[in-house]
Amino acid sequence: MRLRSRTSATVDPHHGDALRRDHDSITPGRYLDKNHWISVGAGRGVTKRLIDDLVHSSYELAAGRSAPDYRSS
């Protein structure tokens, strides 16, 4: 999968910290709350599955539902 731009997702702050630590192309959200949002660009380890998981988790968090824990997968 090839990302041509960056996308943003809302995440649990601890999960966001881990993602930023593990992936150089994941940074604090641009123009958004830096604790709860991340920006994701193409890079090593950024897979289609990771993007899909982030999008679904972000939707669940924004909808006020508890998001599944993807860190263990």
C-alpha positions, -999 to 999 in steps of 0.1 A, spaced: 0 0 0 13 34 -9 2 65 9 6 97 -11 -4 119 18 -9 118 55 -41 109 73 -52 116 108 -68 93 134 -78 97 170 -63 72 194 -59 65 231 -30 87 242 -9 57 254 -15 38 221 -5 70 202 27 72 222 36 36 214 28 41 177 49 73 175 78 55 192 76 25 169 70 43 135 90 73 123 61 82 99 35 85 127 36 119 143 14 140 166 -17 151 149 -13 182 127 -37 210 137 -54 187 162 -52 178 199 -17 163 200 -26 139 229 -55 122 211 -47 125 174 -19 112 152 -9 118 116 1 87 97 23 87 65 39 60 45 68 43 62 83 11 75 57 -9 93 28 12 82 6 -15 66 -28 -16 51 -40 -35 82 -25 -9 105 -43 19 86 -76 -1 86 -73 -8 124 -66 29 131 -95 41 110 -120 16 127 -106 24 162 -108 61 155 -144 58 144 -153 38 176 -136 64 198 -153 93 181 -186 76 183 -181 72 221 -178 34 220 -149 16 236 -123 8 210 -107 -26 207 -71 -30 219 -51 -35 187 -17 -34 205 -18 -71 212 -22 -81 176 
